[in-house]
Amino acid sequence: MSAFKRYLLVGLLFGMVGISNAQSSIKKWDWLLPDYLKLQYAGGIGFISAGVGYTFLDNRIDATVFYGYVPKGISIDDLHSLSLQFTAKLIRIRLSEDYTLLPLNFGWFLHHTFGSEYWIKLPQHYPPEYYWWSPGRNAGVFIGGEIKTNWLASKTPASGLAFYTRVGTRGLYIASKFGNSSIPLSDIIEIGFGVALYR
């Protein structure tokens, strides 16, 4: 056997061991990979929002972190935000092998908007307790539904796509409505639509 062939054989053996170790490492850290990716339009967390998250308790609870963006023109300036959301999915209806309906999802969220106009702590130029709320951070609740499919499951590593909708509001809006009943219900409701890619 020539020296070149020996080096080639040794190189292939080391390469196979390396690939095997890499696969073991990937499996070892597999639990860190998100269970899904989401893309959402509107819904009070941005004009467009992208999120990653994990499922718990046999896929009954979702925890998602969203990055939201509102472009200048829709708002006074570009807005960037982060949202932490928890969703309970307690009812599942199997429509067929390919489709599952989740008709009653509900949850709550904590939302933070970045920017000098969206402060958390009351600026000094305001008198103490001038505002009882912070425009930079707020919380709210939502309710919605979802339909899960196995679309893309045969062509990608994903297990399928889901389409969802949600209707929500914020604690500030609810308090404002109680304080002023003339505020239209449509002014305190936020509707969103999204798609989720599950692994």
Beta strands, then each sheet from edge to edge (+ up, - down):
strand 1: 36-42
strand 2: 48-56
strand 3: 61-70
strand 4: 79-89
strand 5: 93-94
strand 6: 99-113
strand 7: 137-149
strand 8: 160-170
strand 9: 190-198
sheet 1: 5+ 6- 4+ 3- 2+ 1- 9+ 8- 7+
end
